[in-house]
Amino acid sequence: MEKISLYAEGISDVTIIPNIFIDDFMPSANGAYVKVYLYLLRLLTQNNPDITISAIADRLDNTEKDIVRALSYWEKLNLLALTRNEQKEITAIQLVDINKMGKQTLSSALKKESGNDTEVPDMDSELDEIAVSIHTDNKPAQRQSYSAEKIAQLTNNDEIKWALHIVEIYLDRPLKPMDLQLILYLYEELHFSAELIMYLYEYCVSKNKKNTSYIEAVALTWAEEGIDTEAKAKEATASYSEHFNAVNKAFGLNRAPGQIERQYIKKWVEVFGFADEILTEACNRTILRTQKPDFKYTDKILETWFKKGAKSLTDIARLDAEFSKGNRPADTPKTNVPAKPSTNKFNQYPQRTYTAKDYAEIERKLLNKGL
């Protein structure tokens, strides 16, 4: 991964957030986009910052794809300029002094941000709201672009015609060329049925997500997980929603789980095979012991139960009883803990034992001393 040079116009060595950004750009921007822009401002205060897309992604707990999307978003709004090499990798980021933007440029940028000019891809880092696991690290293959003739041919299909009509209702707007391209890709390449396509859009719109990149991400995940019917999709989304809700309720969280947290939950469900009641029990114990929702601590509890073969709350109760009685399972090695040396200064000398002969000798010496 190429290192990126970062420089700016009119920004000093302290983290300054221009008021025009807060007043005009931030309110309607995706929260994750805002995080990226603010983090770039912060990096400018460092001397020779070692910046890579990967480093920014790790720092903000996002994928590299998300960071690139965020940078492209601000580039479209003329808040920064990107320099790319022949491999299309970003090699330099220049933050523009937005206080010096002309009124016409500013008006154009704000028009783009509001969505009145052209559709700007929304960053899908908030995939926390999706009840299925979105593997954002797997970059989708470049899909083909359908010609006008191919589009006309496919849209003459009654099944596709009906799907297009329903999707248009869900999106609450006329279909754009990019919508048609995606729908035909789902039908032709991913082999989604018309019913599955309609449910895909219904599901995404229910999450207030109408962006084509978001919808494609969900579709690719479903395809990867073998979800090829509407019934399977409904079962998967309902199942994951229940798991997320169970953990949220136990932890008292008022938000959807984050990316790392989703990975933990997926591990507990798919790898360990635990039911929601066991997840809830582990979360409850975590809160009692740590006084906070700690996914790492919960993972350790569930991993211990998994390794000991617990499948139900009854099995967990049995393990608790064995622990309280001190009965270790046969395969648990015992460790010999050395006795802690005494800190009493009178016990730090080597102790010796005395025989009857020793006592007689001591008595003789005392008698002679008395004489």
C-alpha positions as CSV (number, residue, x, y, z in Angstrom):
1,M,0.0,0.0,0.0
2,E,1.4,3.3,-1.1
3,K,2.1,6.0,1.5
4,I,0.2,9.2,1.0
5,S,1.4,12.7,1.4
6,L,-1.0,15.1,3.1
7,Y,-0.9,18.9,2.8
8,A,-3.4,21.8,2.9
9,E,-4.1,25.4,2.2
10,G,-4.7,27.9,5.0
11,I,-4.8,25.4,7.8
12,S,-2.4,25.9,10.8
13,D,-0.7,23.4,13.1
14,V,-3.8,23.1,15.4
15,T,-6.9,21.2,14.6
16,I,-9.2,23.9,13.2
17,I,-12.6,23.0,11.9
18,P,-13.9,25.7,9.5
19,N,-17.3,27.0,10.5
20,I,-18.5,26.8,6.9
21,F,-17.9,23.0,7.1
22,I,-19.9,22.7,10.3
23,D,-22.7,25.0,9.1
24,D,-23.1,24.0,5.5
25,F,-21.5,20.6,4.9
26,M,-21.6,18.5,8.0
27,P,-25.4,18.5,8.7
28,S,-26.3,16.6,5.6
29,A,-23.2,14.5,5.3
30,N,-22.9,10.8,6.3
31,G,-21.5,10.6,9.8
32,A,-18.7,8.3,8.7
33,Y,-17.7,10.8,6.0
34,V,-17.4,13.5,8.6
35,K,-15.2,11.4,10.8
36,V,-12.7,10.9,7.9
37,Y,-12.6,14.6,7.1
38,L,-12.1,15.6,10.8
39,Y,-9.4,12.9,11.1
40,L,-7.5,14.4,8.1
41,L,-7.6,17.8,9.8
42,R,-6.2,16.2,13.0
43,L,-3.4,14.5,11.0
44,L,-2.3,17.8,9.6
45,T,-1.1,18.8,13.1
46,Q,1.5,16.0,13.1
47,N,4.9,16.4,11.6
48,N,5.5,14.1,8.7
49,P,2.5,11.9,9.4
50,D,2.8,8.4,8.1
51,I,-0.5,8.0,6.3
52,T,-2.0,5.1,4.4
53,I,-5.5,4.2,3.6
54,S,-5.1,1.1,5.7
55,A,-3.9,3.1,8.7
56,I,-6.8,5.5,8.5
57,A,-9.2,2.6,8.2
58,D,-7.8,0.9,11.3
59,R,-7.9,4.1,13.3
60,L,-11.5,4.8,12.4
61,D,-12.6,1.1,12.6
62,N,-13.7,1.1,8.9
63,T,-12.7,-0.8,5.8
64,E,-10.3,0.6,3.2
65,K,-13.1,0.7,0.7
66,D,-15.1,2.9,3.1
67,I,-12.2,5.4,3.5
68,V,-11.7,5.6,-0.3
69,R,-15.4,6.3,-0.7
70,A,-15.3,9.0,1.9
71,L,-12.4,10.7,0.2
72,S,-14.1,10.5,-3.2
73,Y,-17.2,12.0,-1.6
74,W,-15.3,15.1,-0.3
75,E,-13.4,15.3,-3.6
76,K,-16.7,15.5,-5.5
77,L,-17.7,18.4,-3.2
78,N,-14.4,20.2,-3.9
79,L,-13.3,20.1,-0.2
80,L,-10.2,18.2,-1.1
81,A,-8.2,17.1,-4.1
82,L,-6.8,13.6,-4.6
83,T,-3.7,12.6,-6.6
84,R,-3.6,9.0,-7.9
85,N,-0.9,6.9,-9.5
86,E,-1.2,4.7,-12.6
87,Q,-2.8,1.9,-10.4
88,K,-5.5,4.3,-9.4
89,E,-4.1,4.3,-5.8
90,I,-4.3,7.6,-3.8
91,T,-0.9,9.1,-3.3
92,A,-1.7,12.6,-2.1
93,I,-4.6,14.4,-0.4
94,Q,-4.9,18.1,-0.5
95,L,-7.4,19.8,1.8
96,V,-8.8,22.9,0.1
97,D,-9.2,26.1,2.0
98,I,-13.0,26.2,1.9
99,N,-13.1,29.7,3.4
100,K,-11.7,30.9,0.0
101,M,-14.2,29.0,-2.1
102,G,-16.2,31.3,-4.3
103,K,-19.9,31.6,-3.9
104,Q,-20.6,29.8,-7.2
105,T,-18.2,27.0,-6.3
106,L,-19.7,26.7,-2.8
107,S,-23.3,26.7,-4.2
108,S,-22.4,23.9,-6.6
109,A,-20.8,21.9,-3.9
110,L,-23.7,22.2,-1.6
111,K,-26.1,21.3,-4.4
112,K,-24.1,18.1,-5.0
113,E,-24.2,17.3,-1.3
114,S,-27.9,17.7,-1.1
115,G,-28.3,15.3,-3.9
116,N,-30.0,17.7,-6.3
117,D,-27.2,17.6,-8.9
118,T,-26.0,14.0,-9.1
119,E,-26.1,10.9,-7.0
120,V,-23.1,10.8,-4.7
121,P,-22.5,7.2,-3.4
122,D,-23.3,7.0,0.3
123,M,-20.7,5.3,2.4
124,D,-21.9,2.0,3.6
125,S,-19.8,1.9,6.8
126,E,-23.1,2.0,8.7
127,L,-23.8,-1.6,7.8
128,D,-24.4,-2.0,11.5
129,E,-28.1,-1.7,10.7
130,I,-28.1,-4.7,8.4
131,A,-29.3,-7.8,10.1
132,V,-27.2,-10.0,7.8
133,S,-23.4,-10.1,7.8
134,I,-22.0,-7.8,5.2
135,H,-18.5,-8.9,4.2
136,T,-17.1,-5.5,3.2
137,D,-13.6,-6.8,3.0
138,N,-14.5,-8.9,-0.1
139,K,-14.4,-6.5,-3.0
140,P,-17.2,-7.3,-5.5
141,A,-16.0,-8.3,-9.0
142,Q,-16.4,-5.7,-11.7
143,R,-19.8,-6.3,-13.2
144,Q,-20.6,-5.9,-16.8
145,S,-22.4,-2.9,-18.3
146,Y,-25.5,-3.9,-20.2
147,S,-26.1,-2.3,-23.6
148,A,-29.3,-0.6,-24.6
149,E,-30.3,-3.6,-26.7
150,K,-29.7,-6.0,-23.9
151,I,-31.7,-3.8,-21.5
152,A,-34.6,-3.7,-23.9
153,Q,-34.5,-7.4,-24.4
154,L,-34.5,-8.2,-20.6
155,T,-37.1,-5.5,-19.7
156,N,-39.5,-7.2,-22.2
157,N,-39.7,-10.1,-19.8
158,D,-43.0,-9.8,-17.8
159,E,-41.3,-11.0,-14.6
160,I,-38.7,-8.3,-14.9
161,K,-41.2,-5.7,-15.8
162,W,-43.2,-6.4,-12.7
163,A,-40.0,-6.3,-10.5
164,L,-39.0,-3.0,-12.0
165,H,-42.4,-1.5,-11.3
166,I,-42.3,-2.7,-7.6
167,V,-38.8,-1.4,-7.1
168,E,-39.8,2.0,-8.5
169,I,-42.5,2.1,-5.9
170,Y,-40.1,1.2,-3.1
171,L,-37.6,3.8,-4.2
172,D,-40.4,6.4,-4.6
173,R,-38.8,7.8,-7.8
174,P,-38.3,6.8,-11.5
175,L,-35.6,4.2,-12.0
176,K,-32.2,5.6,-13.1
177,P,-29.8,3.9,-15.5
178,M,-27.7,2.7,-12.6
179,D,-30.8,1.1,-11.1
180,L,-31.5,-0.8,-14.2
181,Q,-27.9,-2.0,-14.5
182,L,-27.9,-3.3,-11.0
183,I,-31.3,-5.0,-11.3
184,L,-30.3,-6.7,-14.5
185,Y,-27.0,-7.8,-12.9
186,L,-28.9,-9.3,-10.0
187,Y,-31.2,-11.2,-12.4
188,E,-28.6,-12.3,-15.0
189,E,-25.4,-12.8,-13.1
190,L,-26.5,-13.5,-9.5
191,H,-29.6,-15.4,-10.7
192,F,-31.9,-13.7,-8.3
193,S,-35.6,-14.3,-8.9
194,A,-37.9,-11.4,-9.4
195,E,-39.4,-12.1,-5.9
196,L,-35.9,-12.0,-4.3
197,I,-35.0,-8.8,-6.1
198,M,-38.2,-7.1,-4.8
199,Y,-37.6,-8.3,-1.3
200,L,-34.0,-7.1,-1.5
201,Y,-35.2,-3.6,-2.2
202,E,-38.0,-3.8,0.3
203,Y,-35.5,-4.8,3.0
204,C,-32.9,-2.1,2.2
205,V,-35.5,0.7,1.9
206,S,-36.9,-0.4,5.3
207,K,-33.4,0.5,6.6
208,N,-33.7,3.9,4.9
209,K,-31.0,2.8,2.4
210,K,-31.7,3.5,-1.2
211,N,-28.2,3.8,-2.5
212,T,-27.3,1.3,-5.2
213,S,-23.9,0.5,-3.7
214,Y,-25.5,-0.4,-0.4
215,I,-28.1,-2.6,-2.1
216,E,-25.4,-4.3,-4.2
217,A,-23.4,-5.0,-1.0
218,V,-26.4,-6.8,0.6
219,A,-27.1,-8.7,-2.6
220,L,-23.5,-9.9,-2.9
221,T,-23.6,-11.1,0.7
222,W,-26.8,-13.0,0.1
223,A,-25.4,-14.6,-3.0
224,E,-22.2,-15.6,-1.1
225,E,-24.3,-17.2,1.7
226,G,-26.4,-19.2,-0.7
227,I,-29.5,-17.1,-0.1
228,D,-31.3,-17.6,-3.5
229,T,-35.0,-17.4,-2.5
230,E,-37.2,-14.8,-0.8
231,A,-38.0,-17.3,1.9
232,K,-34.3,-17.8,2.7
233,A,-33.7,-14.1,2.8
234,K,-36.5,-13.5,5.2
235,E,-35.3,-16.3,7.4
236,A,-31.7,-15.0,7.4
237,T,-32.6,-11.3,8.1
238,A,-35.1,-12.3,10.9
239,S,-32.6,-14.7,12.5
240,Y,-29.8,-12.2,12.6
241,S,-32.1,-9.4,13.8
242,E,-33.1,-11.7,16.7
243,H,-29.5,-12.4,17.7
244,F,-28.5,-8.7,17.6
245,N,-31.6,-7.8,19.5
246,A,-30.9,-10.4,22.2
247,V,-27.4,-9.1,22.7
248,N,-28.5,-5.4,22.6
249,K,-31.2,-6.0,25.2
250,A,-28.8,-7.9,27.6
251,F,-26.2,-5.2,27.3
252,G,-28.7,-2.4,27.4
253,L,-27.5,-0.9,24.2
254,N,-29.6,1.6,22.3
255,R,-27.9,1.1,19.0
256,A,-27.1,-1.5,16.4
257,P,-23.8,-3.5,17.0
258,G,-20.7,-2.2,15.3
259,Q,-18.7,-4.1,12.7
260,I,-16.4,-5.8,15.2
261,E,-19.3,-6.5,17.5
262,R,-21.2,-8.1,14.6
263,Q,-18.3,-10.4,14.0
264,Y,-18.3,-11.5,17.6
265,I,-22.1,-12.3,17.4
266,K,-21.7,-14.1,14.1
267,K,-18.9,-16.2,15.7
268,W,-21.1,-17.1,18.7
269,V,-24.0,-18.1,16.5
270,E,-22.3,-19.7,13.5
271,V,-19.1,-21.2,15.0
272,F,-20.2,-21.9,18.6
273,G,-23.8,-22.6,17.6
274,F,-25.3,-21.0,20.8
275,A,-28.9,-20.0,21.1
276,D,-30.0,-16.5,22.1
277,E,-30.7,-17.6,25.7
278,I,-27.0,-18.6,26.1
279,L,-25.8,-15.3,24.5
280,T,-28.1,-13.5,27.0
281,E,-26.7,-15.4,30.0
282,A,-23.1,-14.7,28.9
283,C,-23.9,-11.0,28.5
284,N,-25.6,-10.8,31.9
285,R,-22.5,-12.3,33.6
286,T,-20.3,-9.9,31.7
287,I,-22.3,-6.9,33.1
288,L,-22.2,-8.3,36.6
289,R,-18.5,-8.8,36.6
290,T,-17.2,-5.8,34.5
291,Q,-20.1,-3.3,35.0
292,K,-20.1,-2.6,31.2
293,P,-20.9,-4.3,27.9
294,D,-17.6,-5.9,27.1
295,F,-17.8,-8.1,23.9
296,K,-14.3,-9.5,24.5
297,Y,-15.1,-10.6,28.0
298,T,-18.3,-12.2,26.8
299,D,-16.4,-14.0,24.0
300,K,-14.1,-15.5,26.6
301,I,-17.1,-16.8,28.6
302,L,-18.7,-18.3,25.5
303,E,-15.4,-19.8,24.3
304,T,-15.0,-21.5,27.7
305,W,-18.5,-23.0,27.5
306,F,-18.0,-24.1,23.9
307,K,-14.7,-25.9,24.7
308,K,-16.4,-27.7,27.7
309,G,-19.2,-28.8,25.5
310,A,-22.0,-26.7,26.9
311,K,-25.1,-26.7,24.7
312,S,-27.8,-25.4,27.0
313,L,-28.4,-23.5,30.2
314,T,-28.6,-26.9,32.0
315,D,-25.1,-27.7,30.8
316,I,-23.9,-24.3,32.1
317,A,-25.5,-24.9,35.5
318,R,-23.7,-28.2,35.7
319,L,-20.4,-26.5,34.9
320,D,-21.1,-23.9,37.6
321,A,-21.8,-26.6,40.1
322,E,-18.5,-28.4,39.2
323,F,-16.6,-25.2,39.6
324,S,-18.1,-24.4,43.0
325,K,-17.4,-27.9,44.3
326,G,-13.8,-27.7,43.0
327,N,-14.4,-30.8,40.8
328,R,-12.2,-30.2,37.8
329,P,-13.0,-32.0,34.5
330,A,-10.7,-35.0,33.9
331,D,-9.0,-33.2,30.9
332,T,-8.2,-30.1,32.9
333,P,-4.5,-30.2,34.0
334,K,-3.8,-29.4,37.6
335,T,-1.0,-26.9,38.3
336,N,1.2,-27.0,41.3
337,V,1.5,-23.5,42.6
338,P,4.6,-23.0,44.8
339,A,4.0,-21.7,48.3
340,K,4.5,-18.0,48.6
341,P,7.6,-17.3,50.7
342,S,6.9,-15.8,54.1
343,T,7.6,-12.1,54.5
344,N,8.1,-12.5,58.3
345,K,11.8,-11.7,59.0
346,F,11.9,-14.3,61.8
347,N,11.0,-17.0,59.3
348,Q,13.6,-16.1,56.8
349,Y,16.3,-18.2,58.5
350,P,16.8,-21.9,57.8
351,Q,15.0,-24.0,60.4
352,R,16.7,-27.1,62.0
353,T,15.4,-30.0,64.0
354,Y,16.8,-31.2,67.4
355,T,17.3,-34.7,68.8
356,A,17.3,-35.9,72.4
357,K,21.1,-36.0,72.3
358,D,21.1,-32.3,71.2
359,Y,18.9,-31.3,74.1
360,A,21.1,-33.2,76.6
361,E,24.2,-31.4,75.3
362,I,22.4,-28.0,75.6
363,E,21.4,-28.9,79.2
364,R,25.0,-29.9,80.0
365,K,26.4,-26.6,78.7
366,L,23.9,-24.6,80.7
367,L,24.8,-26.5,83.9
368,N,28.5,-25.9,83.4
369,K,27.9,-22.3,82.7
370,G,26.0,-22.0,86.0
371,L,28.9,-23.4,87.9
